[in-house]
Amino acid sequence: LLGCMPTHAEGGAAGIAIIATLRFIAGASLGNEAPATLAYLTEHGLHLPGVHASLVPCSIAVGALGASVAGLFFAWVLSPGSLGVFGWRLVLATSLVANAVSGGLRGYVLQDPEAGMTAAELGDRRNDHVLRVLRYHSRQVLLAAALQAFAVCGLYLLAAWLPVHFVALTQLPASLALTIHTINMAVLSGSILMGGFLADKFGRTSMLLSTSAAAAMFAYPAWLLFSLAEAGVSWFSQFTLVAIVGLHWGALAGLLVEQFPKGVSGAFG
């Protein structure tokens, strides 16, 4: 549907309102599925729970990678004018394939979420609704939201805003800029899994503190390097930020589940 929506020039404020509504629906869907998936993978990954938990944010990064690959393909086969007019709509249309595949996978792996729970955990799950969880676990909810904010903002900056800024600064052709962006999204996917693995090995708190410190120290110098408008330097800055955010997000995934009792984390789904 997003690929069929009018641009701001075509639809004005109405077009923006429609796109915002569709984005809200997509966000509500993700909010319904992601916590339950995160809890399920973490609780069933007994030996490497951090790696299993990191599969959820990794899947989001893989989605961004797929979109970048699709954009790169259309940037190569379409003229710059055609790419700006309808090429971006074709990229969104390719998501129908991903939706079909994910729907099939859901049907294949879907299991009873209450399987393996004790009687006490089943009682927590069946009695804990959202308002009850917010009442009795408000501190954990606020902590999880605060921790997740860094990763979500980092993903938006790296996957959505930064590529446009990158092209505007360096004046690179769209195909070359998307090639660089595709490489960085692949790095993001791998670094998320590595973050989950390192969190299992060295501890989640240690990983989160170290990656947060690295981001704090390097973020401002990275923007200064971007301002040089040199392709190689800008790519290196983006690459480093991607690796730091990926390691942080991978370590964070397991910690989010550990903040809540097993039955409560399942109830969030």
Buried (B, 14 or more C-beta within 10 A) or exposed (E): EBBEBEEEEEBEEEBBEBBEEEEEEEEEEEEEBBBBBBBBBBBEBEEBBBBBBBBBBBBBBBBBBBBBBBBBBBBEEBEEEEBEEEBBBBBBBBBEEBEEEBEEEEEEEEEEBEEEBEEEBEEBBEEBEEEEBEEEBEEBBEBBEEBBEBBEEBBEBBBEEBBEBBBEBBEBEBBBBBBBBBBBBBBBBBBBBBBBBBBBEEBBEEBBEBBBEBBEEBBEEBEEBBEEBEBEBBBEBBBBBBBBBBBBBBBBBBBBBBBBBBBBBBBBB
